[in-house]
Amino acid sequence: MHELSIAQNIIEIISEQCSKSGYAQIDSVNIRIGRASGVMPDALLFAFDAIKVDTMARDAALHIEEVPVTGLCRDCESSFIVEEEYILFCPHCKGNSFHITAGREMDILDMEVS
């Protein structure tokens, strides 16, 4: 379960930033996860809640924004959005030459501290 190591990295990053800014507690964290990133949001939430206990984020809520997979077809030049994690072909022309333009991200957007 690589979500555990991702949760640990998130807590390390936000704790470091919180300390640098002179705050003592993290109240919430907003992150963006692409559907093609390979991260399962429910597993990440579970892992985050399990390991935050003895950290500055012990009372923090983790909010996850999921980003759909989007692409640009090289054959018909159409852009498209799909709900699935994987794209096998362009939904417009059924061509298999495309470029994924979004859906792989994994970003910490912001956090609330006190």
N, C-alpha and C positions, 0 to 999 in steps of 0.2 A: 504494500500500500504506500505509494509514493506521496499520497496526500499528507501523511504524517510529516515527512521531511519538508514539504511545502509549507505546512502550518508552522513548523518550527522556524523556518526562514522568515515567514511573515512576522511572527512574534519578535524575532531578533531585530529585524529591520525597524519595525514600529517602536520597539522599546528603546533602541538606540536614538531614533529621532526624537522621541518623547523626552528622554534624558537630556539630549543636547539642547532642547528648547526650554529646559527647566521645569518640566511638568512631572507629576508623580504617578498619574494614573491615566490609562487609556480607556475611554468609555465606549467607543465604537470604531470600526474599521470598514471602509468601503473598498471593495476590490472588483476588478473586471476579469472574467475568465471566458475565453473563447471556447465554443463547443468542440472545436477540433484540437484543443490543447491537450487532451488526454486526461484532464482533471475531472473527477466526479464531484460536483458541488456538495452533495449530501455527505460524502466521505470526508471532504475538506472541512465542512462545518463540524462534523463529529470529532475529527482529529483536533481542530482548533479548540473546541470546548474541553476536550480531554487534557490538553497540555497547558492551557492558560492559567491553571489554578495558582501556581506559585510565581506568577509574573506580574508585571505592571498592567497586563491586559486581563487580569483575573475576572473583572466584571464586564469586559468588553463584549459587544455583540458584533458578529461578523456578518456583513451584508454583501451578498454576491450578485453582481450584474452579469448575466450570461449574454455573450455576444454570438449571434448566429454566424454560420459560415457563409461568406459571400465570395463570389468569384467573378472573373471576366473571361468569357469564352474567346479563344483566339480564332476560332473558325467563323462564328457569326457576329463577333464583337459585342455580344449582349452581356450585360452585367446581371447577376442573379443572386438570390438568397435562398438557402435551403435550410430546413430544420434538422436534417441529419448531421451526424458528425463527419461523415465522409462523402465526398463527391466522386461519383464514378463517371458522370457525363453531364454535359450541359442540358439543363431542363428545357431549353428552347429548341436547339437543333440536334440534340443527342450526340454532339461531337465530344471527343474525349481529350481535346487539347484546350486546357484552361489554366488560369492562374488564380490561386486563392488570394484574395485581397484582405480578408478579415476572418477571424474565428480561431486564431492561434494565440491570441494575446493572453497574458497573465500579468496584470498590473495592480499595484496598490494605488488607489485613487486619492484617498484622504483618510483622515482619522479625527475623531473628537477626543480631546484630552481635558484633564482637569488637574 
